[in-house]
């Protein structure tokens, strides 16, 4: 069996480069139908508007979480270290003072890089920075020194907070910046340094350290500079304002989507979704602490520590990504009783298959509600599963204050229910724009204020949405647009298939055809012929795996569990036989 990441590069065929004919319409074409959209084709949330706070994100947070100063705010799931709300607030104030000391009068707000895994100190640095009007740019802790240097340079970060385990990478990135003639950020270390740097944590816990001076933060100013995954080229910095973050928090707390909040009883949240990701920032750090929950942090996924957190902390709410849900479903070490106290599981970051939802309910029963949603860094979270009204296989309905339309990918005209097209959104949570990328901003947000997501979606008459695919990932088979995700969802329902990824490969007659990379279930000996026969029962001829099936041991995915289809396509390029000819006669399509 081939390993996805171990393919040896081989000469590429020119045909691959010239026949990659995926249908991607231009934004000008999309916008040609934007003016005068029929009112009934623009969807608005069914739910009452939520408040739009007129405050900075830290002021918004501190206005409520200071009511329970002795309550544990964060617990380190590895060491057991507890940070109360009182100590959290003090730490935020002390770090804010440090940022103010480094801020020259009359200069733009400083940008602070956070290069850390999830831990109780993370929100101190995040909200201490935004408290005084600074901008946070979180960095993926799995980044190489080169990737760190690129983000630091693009964001203009003047301060960098690093956990001790990542010190060597941070120092190397600073060296790269210096060698390129760029000013490196001032380095602050959390933990025991190997190079003699002092531990920032001692200052954050020093009762004699000064607090920040009061600042009236403009809610329309940028609080967060979050970088896109970069799977389609150079990562772009997404400018998220204070008002966007606070509005989203209020929308998520709508009683139509949120579990009942009892201020006297602390929810116990799992803090495993990365805090550098918009999902973890808003759903766990901001919302979780805003409602005075206790957040149990884990720096990364390890089966043993994850299971221990389930058992020891009696978690009541978990925000997960599909791979984590899959682990819960399939691990024999996770018992039904481990989730006995858990009333809510939210899943996001990547589409969740219907089979995963069914497996979860079958294993853990109906006592734990499974919610799904949709969002992206550019608009945070826009869809969620209502508490009462829900449909299996959908990513939910529009959150309060959100508007949406589905537009035809050729004409840009708004489509009625059950029509597949590009999802366009309007929301108070929309980004201010891409950092130093006005052209990219104009390509994403049109002149009428609609954000073009690049996602193919569909909604029904009841207002439930499904994400079908990414526009640029559609496979064009003899003029038909084929969704890789649709094929994957069918494959994943086969009991002998543990995971699957589909990409298009060039074909002389058809333009492109789908190829599947499949991980067999443990103990399975399923064959290509068996899978092809199964697919014929479920999908049209032009959606068949005419590009063949490759059995592999793993698939390329990002930290939130989203399939990296571009990497999968690159693997297909590197294989010896790219062009699949005469698999089926053209008349059978």
N, C-alpha and C positions, 0 to 999 in steps of 0.2 A: 504493500500500500504506500502511495506517495504521501509525503508530508508537505503540506501547503507551503511552509516557509523554507523548505530545503531544495526547491527546484533549482537546478543548475541553469544559469542563463545560456540560451542558445541563439543562433542567428534568427532574427525575426523576418517574417515574410512581408514584403511590401504590401501585399494584398490586405493585411490586417490594418495598415495605416490608412489605406484609401477606401476601405469598404465599411468603416465604422460609421454607419449612417443612422445613428439614433436620432429620433425626431425631437429636436429642441427648437422651439419657435423663438424668435427674437422678442425682446421686451416691447419694441415698437409695435409688433404685430399684436401682442397681448393687449396693448393699451388702445388699440384702434377701436375696440368695442367697449372701452371703459366708460365713456361719457354717456349719460342717459340710460344707465342700466335700469331695467324695469324694477320698480320698487319691490314687487313681490319676489324677486329673485335675489334680493339682498337679505340675508338672514340676520336677525338680531336675537340676542339671548332671550330666552323665555323667562328669565328670573329677574327679580327686582335689582335695581342698581345698588351697588355697595359704595361706601364712602371713598372719596378721593382725598387722602390725608395731605395737608399742606405743611409738611415737615420733612426735615432730613431723615434719612433712613435710621440713623442712630438715635435721634431724638424720638422718632416713632417707636423704636424698640424700647428705649429706656422709660418711656412714659407708662409702661405697664409692667415690665419685668422687675421693677424695683419694689413691687408690693410683697415679694416673698424672699427677702434677703437671705434667710437661713435655709431656704430650699435648695437642694442640689440642682444646679443648672446643667452641668456637664460632668460626666464620669468617664474616665479613661478605661475603656473596656479591657485593656491589657494589664495596666499597672494597678487599677483600682483608685487612682487619684481622683479626688472629688473637688470640684470648683462650685462653690455656692453662688447664688445670684448676687449676693453682696460683694464677693470677691471678683466676680465677673465685671460688675459695674465699676469697681475701683480700678481693675486692670485696664478697662477701656479708657477711663479717664487718664491714667498714667501714660499709656501709649499715645494717647492724643496729645499730651504735653510734649512727648519726644518729637512727634511729627511737627508740632508748632515750632519747636526749637530749630528745626532744620528748614523752616519755611522763611525765605527772605521776604521782607515786606515789599509789596508791589509785584512780586513774581507770580506766575501761574500756580495753581494748587499742586503740591507735590504728588507724584504717583509712587505708590508703595507696592513692590512685588512681594508676593507671599509664595514661598517655595517650600511647602510643608505638606505632609499627609494629615489626615483628620486627627485632631487632638483637641483637648479643652482650651488650649491657647489660641487656636485659630480664630474664633470669633472676637477675641480680645484685639488682635491685630486688625482684623477686618473692620469692626465697628469703631475701634479707636481712631482709625484713619479717617473714616467717613464722618466721625463726630465733629472733626475740625475742618471739614471741607476738602480733605484729600481724596485721591482716587486710588482704588485698589485694583491691581492687576494680578489675579491668581495664576500660578504656573503649575502645569501638570508635573507631579513629582517623579514621573517616569521619564521626563525629558532628558535628553543628552545635554552636555555643556553647550553645544552649538545651538540647539533649539532654545535653551534658556537665553543665550546671548541674543538671538534674533528677537525674541519677545521683549527683552529688556531694552534693546535698542529702539524697536518700533514704538514701544509704549513711552519711552523717555523716563523710565523709573529712576528715581534718585535715591531710593532706599530699598533694601532687599532683606526680608526676614526669612531665615533659613533654619530648618531643623538640623540638628547635629549630624544625623545620618546622611544628609545631602550636602554637607559642607564641601566635600571635595569637588563635587560637580559644580557647585556655585562658584568656588574659587577659580576653577578652570574657565568658567564662562566669563568671569570678571577679567581674567587674563586675556581672553579672546577679544573682549571689548577694548581693553587697553592697547593691545597690539594693532587694532584697527583705528586707533586714534579717537575712540569714543569715550566720553567720561563714564567711568564705572559707578554704580550705585554704592552708597555706604552700606556695609554689611552688618546685620544684627543676627546673632545666633541664639537659638533656643536649645539648650542642652549642653553637654560636656564637649568642649571643642578639642580637636586634635592639633590645632594650630595656634592655640593661645588666646582665642577670642573669648571675651567674657560672656557669661550666660545672661541673656536678656530676662529670663524668668525671675532672676533674683531681684531685678529692678521692678518688675511688674508686681511683685509681692511685697515690696518695701513700703511700709506704711508711712515713711517720711518722704517718699518721692512725690513731687508736685502733681496736681491735677491740671487738666487742660483748662485754658481760658474759654469762656463762653463764646460761641460763634453762631451767628444766624446763618444757617446754610440755606442756599437757594434750592428749593426742591427740583427746579428744572436743570440744575447742574449735574454733571456726570459723577456718579458714585463708583461705578464699576466699569473696568475695561477688560471684558472677557474675550478671549480669543477663540475663534472657530477652530474646529478640529483639523482643518488644513488638508483634508483628504482630496481636495480638488485643486491644490496649489498652495501658494503662500497663505498662511493663516491671516485672518483679518481681525482687527480689534473691534469689538462691538461695544458701543458707548451706551451704557444703561444708566438712566438718571435715577435720582433719589425717588422722584414721584412715580416712576415706572415700577420700581421694586415695592414701594409701599402700597401702591394700587393693587398690584398682583397679590400681595399678602392678604389684603382685605377681600379680594375676589375669591381666593382660596378658602377663606374663612366663612364664606356665605353658608348659612344653615342648610341650604339646599344641597351643598356638596360636602360639608364638613361634619365630622362627628360632633355631638353636643359637647360644648366646652364648659367644664366646671372649674372655676378659678381656685376652688379649695382642694381639688384633687389633681395632682400632676400626672399628665400623660407621660409614659416612658417610651421615648423614641429611639430607634436605632439610627446612629449616625455613621453609616457605612458608605452611602453614596458620596462620592468625592465632593469636598467643599470648594474645589476649584471649578466645579461644574455648576451651571445655572440652576439645575435641578436641586442639587444639594444646598446651594446658597439660599434659595428662596423657600423651598419646601421644608428644609430642616433647620438651617441656622436661623433665618429670619422668622419664619412662621412658628417654628418649634419653640424658640425662646420668647417670641412675642406673647404666646399664650402660656408662658411659664411652665413649659414641660421640662422634664429631665432627659437630656440627650446622652446616650451611651455611645461614645465614639470608638471606632475601630479604624486603624490606619490603612488597612488593606484587607481583602478577603482571604481568610485562611479558614478552612472547615472547622478546625478545632476551636478557634477563638470565636467564630460565629455561633457555633452550637453552644459554647459556654455562655455567651451573652444571652442567648435564648433562655437558657436554664436559670442562670443566676439573677437576671434583672427583670424577669417576668414582663417583657416588653409588651406594650399595649398597641403601639403603632409602628409599622415598618414601611419605609420607603425603599423600594427595591428596583433593580433593573431585571430584564428577562433572564439573564444567566443565573442570578441569585434565586429567582423563583424556580427555575429549573432544578437547581441544587436542592431546594426544599422538597420539590416534588419527587426527586429520584433518589436522594440519599437515604439509605437504610438507617443511618445514625440519627436522622431527624424524626422524632416520634410525634405523633399527633398531639400528645399532651404538652409538648414544648410550646405550642401556640395557643394553649388554653386561655391565657390572659390577653391574647392579641385580638382586638376587635376590628382592626383596620390594616390592610396591606395595600399600599399604592404602588403601582408599577409604571415606570416611564423610562425615557431615554432611548427606547427602541420599540418597534411594534411587538405586541404580545399575541402569540398564536392562540386560536380558540382551544386547541388541544391542551395548551399549558393551563388555561383557566379551568378546563374540565378536570384535569389531573389534580389541580390544587383543591378544588371543591371535593373531589372524591376522597382525597387523603385527609383533609383537615376539617371537612364538614362545612355546614352553613354558618357556624358561629363567628367566623372571620370573614368580613366583607372584603372582596377584592375589587379595587378601583383601578381604572386606567385613565390616562389623559394624553394630551398632546401639547407640545410646546417646542420652542427653539430659542436659542440665545437671543435672537433678534426681536422676539416678542414674549419671552419668558414662557408663561403657561396660558393657553387660551381655551382648552377643552378639558372637561372632566366628567367622570361618571356620577350622575345624580344619586343621592342616597336612596331614593325610592324608585324612581323610574330608570330602568336600565335595560340594555340589550347586549347579549353576548356577541363578541366579535367586533364591537364598536369602540372607538376611543372616547365616546361620550358626546355631550352637548356643549354649546358655547357657554363659557363662564359669564357672569354678569358683566355688562358694558362692552362685550365683544360683538363685533359685526363680522360677517363672512360672506363670501360669494365663491362659487365655483365657475371658472371661466373656460371656455373652449380654447384648446391649446393652439388652434390654427387662426381663429378669428378674434379671440379675446372677448367674445360675447358671454354674458352671464347665462348659466345653464339652469334648467329646472331640476327638481329632485330626481335622483337616480342617474344623473349624467356625470360621467367621469371627466374631470378637468383639473386645472391648477387651482389650488386653494389660495385665496387672497384674504387678508385680514385687516381689520382696524381695531385697535385696542389702546387703552391708556398705558399699556405696558410696552408699547413699541419702542425700539431703540431710537436714540437721537441720530444715529448714523454710524457708518464705519469710520474708525479713527484714521484721519488723513487719507481717506479714500472716497472723495466726493463722487467720482464716476461710479464706483461700486454701489454707493448709496442710492444714486439715481436709478441704477439698474434694478434695485430691489424695492424701493418705495416710489411708486409712480406719482404723477403730478396731482392726482386726486386723493393721495394719502393712503392708498392701498399697498400693503406689504405683500409682495409676491413670494410665496414660500418656496417655490420649486418642487412642491409635493403634489402628486396626483391624488385627488381625494374625491369622495362622493358623499352625499347626504341623502337621507330619506325624508319622507313627508313629515315625520315626527321630529326632525331636527337632529337626529343622530348621525355622526360622522364616522367615516372609515378612511384611513390613509391607505391608498392603493400602492403607491410607489413614488420614487423620485423621477422627475421628468427626464433627466439626463441618463437614467438607468433603464429606461424602456428599451426593449429589444424589438427591432423592426424586422418582422418575418414576412417577406413577400408583400409588404405594404401594410400588414397588420401590426398594431402596437401590442406587444406582449409584456406583461408585468412579471419580472422575476419573482417578486414577492408572492404573487398569486400561485406560481408554480411551487415555490418553497412551502407555502401553507398546505398545499395538497400533499407534498412529500412528507411533511412532518406529521401527518395523520396516519402514515403507515407505521405499524408497530415495530418494524425492524429498522426504522431510521431514527437515529438520535438527533441528528442535526443536518442541515442542508443549506447550500448556497448556490445560487444560479447566476450565470452571466452569459452574455451573448458572445458568439464567436462568428467570424466571417464565413459566408457560404457563397459559392459562385452563382448559384441560381436564385437563392432566396434573400440575399443581402446579409442576413444574420440568422442564426439559429440558437436556441438555448442549450447550454451545457450545465449539468448539475455536478457539484462536488458534495459527496455524501459521507457522513460519519455513521457507520452502522451501529445499531444498538448492541450492547454487550451480549456476547454469546450468539449474535445473529450471523447467519451465512447467506443473507439475501443476495440475489444475483441481479445483474443488470437487466436480464430478460424479464425477471419477475417484476422489477420496478417499472419497466416499460409497459408491461401488460396492465399493471395497476393504473398507470397514468392514462392509458387509453380509455379506461372506464370513467375517468373524472374530468378530462380536459379535451378541448377541440384539437383536431389534427395539427393545426399550426402552432399549438402550445406544447407539443410533444418535445421530448428531449432529443431533438434531431442532431444536436452537437455531441451526444454521448454522455456517459456517466463515468465519473472518476471517484473511486473510493479513497478517502483520505482519513488521517487521524485527527486533524484539527482544521479550523477555519479562522481566517484573520478577522478579528473584531476589535473595536475600540473599547476603552474602559467601561462604557455604559452598556456594552453588549451588542452594539449595532454592527452589523456585518459590513466590513470594508470591501465593498463591491469592486472598487477600483483596484485594490490589491489582488482580488480574485481574478479580475480581467487581466491584470499583468501576468499572473501565473499562467493563464490560458495562452497569452502571447508567447511565453517562454517554452511552451511545450512543442514537441517536434511536429505534430500533425495539427496545425491550426485550422485548416480548411477541411470541412467535412463535405464530401461530394457524394451524390447519388445515394443518400441514405434512404430517401423515399422518393418515388417519382413525383414530379411537380403536380401531376393531376390529382394526387391525394391531398393536396392542400386546398 
